[in-house]
Amino acid sequence: QTLIDLGSPWHRPLGHSPELSQKEDSVALVSSQTSAGPLVWQLARAGYEFGDGCFNFSYEDGKHEMQVEADRYVPMPTPAVLADREGRTFAAKVLRAAWKRKARELGVNPQLAWDAATSGMLPAGLWAQHGDAGALQRLLEDGVLKEEDLAQRDCQGLTALHWAAASGSAARFNEMAKWLKDDLLIE
């Protein structure tokens, strides 16, 4: 809670920039499951990509490595994803409260916000998916969102522009595109 109160980026992906999310040494949340136990999520660092869509990961202790299929890891997890997947109830409670406040600022349903947060969505993506199309300028002027938030990729590799397009709202998409620089639209 203290880190949130001090302005720590509680909603940002962990590790390197999202463009490096599947590169060597990037942070990822990796699931492993033994035949006798439940699904377990652990933080790991990406090693290298195998040709068959698998990645090599080493765990924080540096002693264990494993080859993981792409659908069994979350690149660039946010604190909410970590808390949810690792069953950290106290951390999840603190983060849920922060997301609830952010949802109110964005004009979005708090339950939708928490569901989005645990899937790795960022606040700008949340607005782009569910917010009021005419509110973006006010949100930027009031500091609720920053222009760089609009281009930030979440742990799914999506920006707010992607989420606006997925929402089916031409108004939100056009509002978002208006604020992005031309070079960000060409990727």
Disulfide bonds with the S-S distance in Angstrom:
none
